[in-house]
Amino acid sequence: MISTVVWGTGNVGRAAIRAVEAHPALELSAVLVHDAAKVGRDAAQLAGDEGRLGVTATDDIAAVLASGPGAVVYAASGDIRPDEALADVTRAIRAGAVVVTPALYPLYDHRSAPSEFRDPVLDAIAEGGGSLFVSGVDPGWGNDVLPLLISGLGSTVDAIRCQEVFDYSTYDQEESVRHLIGMGHPMDYEPLMLAPSIPTMVWGGQLRLMARALGVELEEIRETLERRALDATVATRTMGTFEAGTQGAVRFEVQGIVDGEPRIVIEHITRIHPSCAPDWPAPPDGGDGAHRVVIEGRPHIEVTVEATDEGENRSAGGNATAVGRLVNAIDWLAEAEPGLYDALDVPLRPAVGRLGRKQR
């Protein structure tokens, strides 16, 4: 059994606790929290489950890492605190742990990562002998292993399009939805996540991963952006009211250019209410969200993934798949040499030992 720590108990951390408990090769040894109010609470309660797991949350990072865990699922956010997240991750690697996380966008494709992100990780690996694998859903499996797998079913491929189509009122992170993405702000507000070059920083590594796997060179990466205002004030179940005239929908593309054409594209269509931008693509079943891969070529192929968790919530379902990709890689990483790994290195494997298995 691999002693495994879950660091953070938000949207990703809740799913991580459940995934570690369900994995036959892993043992949940500690849960790290930043909120003093969570200290001493049982991990099951923090994961939103009934019963007790017998592991209580602590904020004593030094003591947990000094215990020598085999793995750390770093589930704390890196969106607005990348430097702190990098420092936490390298600290765990120096302790000799295999670390998996969705938090460090530049390291999804570490080969193209800025040296200020890559070098501290390599130094920590050399010092402590740990490993790092960074992945998620989008960015993550929705625009690396899934589209590459599906591309192998075609005879010819003209273009690959990866889409996330979501109603973001279902996403349990209001500050990010309102302020990073700009939902509910006046149309002259400039959201950080949509600022020029930021989408490339977040998703450009995914384009490079796909290009490398497909054996092509990207000439450049381009960005497109459309924003729509709400025609009428809307009320949402989880985030309250969004006023008419404020931003209600966003559509952007990050395009990998090959031979002068956008051949590898990551597209996001995000709404705060389905009434906004009704002419834009929507999930095929009319639900709250989906991830899609479209292979333009012969044959034309479309694959849609709709995941639900925590009361049929599609955002929670997406988080759970991201966690599954990471947690299910831990035992493979533990057997591999210490190093910095990406999605092309780490196989996506069947759920060995988990068919019909209930959580402990």
Disulfide bonds with the S-S distance in Angstrom:
none
